[in-house]
Amino acid sequence: MIETKLEIKEYEPSKISKPNIIVGVPEAGLVGTISASYLIQQLKLPETGYIDSELVPPVVVVHDSKPKRPIRIFGRDDVVVIASEVPLNPRLSLEFAVEVARWAKTRNSKILVGITSVPFEGRLENVEEGKPNVLALASESRIEDMFKEIGASPFEEGVLVGTYAKLLQHCIDLGQPNLTLLAEAYPQFPDPGAAAAAIEVLNKVLPIQVDVGNLIKQADEVRLRMRQLMARTQENLKRMAETTPSVYG
């Protein structure tokens, strides 16, 4: 296992055992970030810790006039959400994946779910015709067996790169159950509709029931609020694309 300097810091000794862990970081359409933020809000999850590394950009995010670290952990009972509000550069992405997979394993996590997107140029936010498709990729065949039940299609061919690819790889190495959900999203703009579709699938995976109605109603507000993060994410994805193959074959 790769040695890293990244640390997962919890405010109090953790009482969490066998959690369902959800990871959302900025990628195309900001599907992971939007999903994680909405889940935290709707489930009223308290902040329980953060991720620290010299590789984390020198950024403080402000919520309700309070300064916050950009990569934080929220949780209660058996649900934990790890959310980043900054794009992860390649080195930080690697260290993040290593430590999150390791942390999940030490907590005997039932499943680690990554929420991201499939960049899809045909996806138009202003056309309310059906829901975006959600693809799924799993570390174990027993998880694959429930794809039809949860309303996801198997990701059969292509290449997955970035944070979620590294997270999946390290989960496989550790024997940590992993499920990656990829909603079809318009790559150049924040896509709340794609995030809503991913959450609806997640509702069938985990013991949660999160109504996505407000997320869909607030779509314009979400897009406006996250446009700067989208611009930074696009720059980061462009840099990563210069050193990796096409994301989807």
C-alpha positions in Angstrom: 0.0 0.0 0.0 1.3 3.5 -0.9 2.5 5.5 2.0 1.0 9.0 2.2 1.1 12.1 4.3 -2.6 12.7 4.1 -4.5 12.3 7.4 -8.1 11.7 8.2 -8.8 13.6 11.4 -11.9 13.1 13.5 -13.0 15.7 16.2 -13.8 13.0 18.7 -13.0 9.3 19.1 -15.1 7.6 16.5 -18.1 5.6 17.6 -18.9 4.7 14.0 -18.8 1.0 13.2 -19.7 -0.8 10.0 -20.8 2.5 8.2 -22.1 3.0 4.8 -19.7 5.5 3.3 -20.5 7.9 0.5 -17.8 9.9 -1.4 -18.4 13.0 -3.5 -15.6 14.9 -5.1 -15.7 17.4 -8.0 -15.6 15.8 -11.5 -17.6 16.4 -14.7 -21.0 17.9 -13.9 -20.1 18.1 -10.2 -22.4 15.2 -9.7 -20.5 13.8 -6.7 -20.2 17.2 -4.9 -23.9 18.1 -5.5 -25.1 14.7 -4.3 -22.9 14.8 -1.2 -23.9 18.3 -0.3 -27.6 17.5 -0.7 -27.4 14.3 1.3 -25.6 16.1 4.2 -28.3 18.7 4.2 -31.3 16.4 3.9 -30.1 13.8 6.4 -28.9 16.6 8.8 -25.5 15.0 9.2 -23.2 16.6 11.7 -19.6 17.4 10.8 -17.3 14.8 12.4 -13.9 15.4 10.9 -11.8 16.5 8.0 -9.0 15.5 5.6 -5.7 17.2 5.9 -2.7 17.2 3.6 -0.1 19.6 2.4 -1.5 18.8 -1.1 -4.9 20.3 -0.2 -5.2 23.7 -2.0 -4.8 26.7 0.4 -8.6 27.3 0.4 -11.1 28.1 3.1 -14.7 27.6 2.3 -17.3 29.8 4.1 -20.7 28.6 5.1 -23.1 30.7 7.3 -20.2 33.1 7.9 -18.0 30.3 9.3 -14.7 29.2 7.8 -14.5 25.5 6.9 -11.9 23.2 5.6 -12.5 22.2 2.0 -12.6 18.3 2.5 -14.8 17.3 5.4 -16.5 14.2 6.9 -20.1 14.1 8.1 -21.9 11.3 9.7 -24.4 9.8 12.1 -25.3 6.2 13.0 -24.3 4.1 10.0 -24.2 6.8 7.3 -21.0 8.8 6.6 -20.5 11.3 3.7 -17.0 12.5 2.7 -17.3 15.6 0.6 -14.7 17.8 -1.2 -15.4 21.3 -2.3 -12.1 21.6 -4.2 -10.9 19.6 -7.2 -8.3 17.0 -6.4 -5.0 17.2 -8.3 -3.5 13.8 -9.4 -1.2 13.4 -6.4 -3.9 14.5 -3.9 -6.4 12.2 -5.7 -4.1 9.2 -5.2 -3.5 9.9 -1.5 -7.2 10.6 -0.9 -8.1 7.3 -2.5 -5.5 5.3 -0.5 -6.5 6.8 2.9 -10.2 6.7 2.4 -10.2 3.1 1.3 -7.9 2.2 4.3 -10.1 4.2 6.7 -13.2 2.5 5.4 -11.6 -0.9 5.9 -10.6 -0.1 9.5 -14.1 0.9 10.3 -15.5 -2.4 8.8 -17.5 -0.4 6.3 -20.4 -2.3 4.8 -20.0 -0.5 1.5 -18.2 2.5 0.1 -20.2 4.3 -2.6 -18.6 6.8 -4.9 -20.9 9.1 -6.8 -19.7 10.6 -10.1 -20.7 11.0 -13.7 -20.4 9.8 -17.3 -19.8 12.9 -19.4 -22.7 13.0 -21.9 -22.9 15.8 -24.4 -26.6 14.9 -25.2 -27.6 15.6 -21.7 -29.5 18.9 -21.7 -30.5 20.5 -18.3 -33.3 22.5 -19.8 -35.1 19.5 -21.3 -37.3 17.7 -18.8 -37.5 14.5 -20.7 -36.9 11.4 -18.5 -34.1 10.9 -16.0 -30.4 10.5 -16.8 -29.2 7.0 -17.0 -27.1 5.8 -14.0 -24.4 3.3 -14.6 -22.8 1.2 -11.9 -19.4 -0.5 -11.4 -18.7 -2.8 -8.4 -15.8 -4.4 -6.7 -17.6 -7.7 -6.1 -20.0 -9.9 -8.0 -22.5 -9.9 -5.2 -22.9 -6.2 -5.5 -23.3 -6.5 -9.3 -26.2 -8.8 -8.7 -28.3 -6.0 -7.4 -27.8 -3.6 -10.3 -31.2 -4.3 -11.9 -32.9 -4.1 -8.5 -31.5 -0.6 -7.8 -32.3 0.7 -11.3 -28.7 1.0 -12.6 -27.2 -0.3 -15.7 -23.8 -2.1 -15.6 -20.8 0.0 -16.9 -19.7 -2.7 -19.4 -17.0 -1.1 -21.6 -14.8 2.0 -21.2 -12.1 3.5 -19.0 -12.6 5.1 -15.6 -10.0 7.5 -14.5 -9.4 9.9 -11.7 -10.2 9.7 -8.0 -13.0 7.2 -8.3 -10.8 4.8 -10.4 -8.1 4.9 -7.7 -10.7 4.5 -5.0 -12.1 1.4 -6.7 -8.6 0.0 -7.2 -7.6 0.4 -3.6 -10.9 -1.0 -2.3 -10.3 -4.1 -4.4 -6.8 -4.4 -3.0 -8.1 -4.2 0.6 -11.2 -6.3 0.1 -13.4 -3.3 0.9 -16.8 -3.5 -0.8 -17.1 -0.7 -3.3 -19.9 0.6 -5.6 -19.4 3.5 -8.1 -22.5 5.2 -9.5 -22.0 7.2 -12.7 -24.9 9.4 -13.8 -25.0 10.7 -17.3 -24.2 14.4 -16.9 -23.6 17.4 -19.1 -19.8 17.8 -18.6 -19.4 21.6 -18.8 -22.1 22.7 -16.3 -23.2 21.7 -12.8 -25.9 19.0 -13.3 -28.3 18.8 -10.3 -30.6 16.6 -12.4 -27.9 14.0 -12.8 -27.2 14.2 -9.0 -30.9 13.6 -8.3 -30.8 10.5 -10.5 -27.8 9.1 -8.6 -29.4 9.8 -5.3 -32.6 7.9 -6.3 -30.4 4.9 -7.1 -28.6 5.3 -3.8 -31.9 5.3 -2.0 -32.2 1.6 -3.1 -28.7 0.7 -2.1 -28.6 2.2 1.5 -31.1 2.4 4.3 -32.0 6.0 3.4 -34.9 7.7 1.8 -33.9 11.1 0.5 -36.5 13.1 -1.5 -34.8 14.7 -4.5 -37.7 17.1 -5.2 -36.0 20.1 -3.6 -32.8 19.4 -5.5 -34.7 19.5 -8.8 -36.6 22.6 -7.8 -33.4 24.4 -6.8 -31.5 23.4 -9.9 -30.9 26.9 -11.2 -29.7 28.1 -7.8 -27.3 25.2 -7.5 -25.9 25.8 -10.9 -25.3 29.4 -10.1 -23.7 28.7 -6.7 -21.3 26.1 -8.1 -20.2 27.8 -11.3 -16.8 28.9 -9.9 -16.1 25.3 -8.6 -17.1 24.0 -12.1 -14.6 26.3 -13.8 -11.8 25.1 -11.4 -12.9 21.5 -11.9 -12.8 21.8 -15.7 -9.2 23.1 -15.5 -8.2 20.2 -13.2 -9.9 17.7 -15.5 -8.1 19.2 -18.5 -4.7 18.8 -16.8 -5.5 15.2 -15.9 -6.7 14.4 -19.4 -3.3 15.4 -20.8 -1.7 12.5 -19.0 -4.5 9.8 -19.2 -6.4 8.1 -21.9 -9.9 8.9 -23.0 -12.3 8.5 -20.0 -14.9 6.4 -21.7 -14.0 4.2 -24.7 
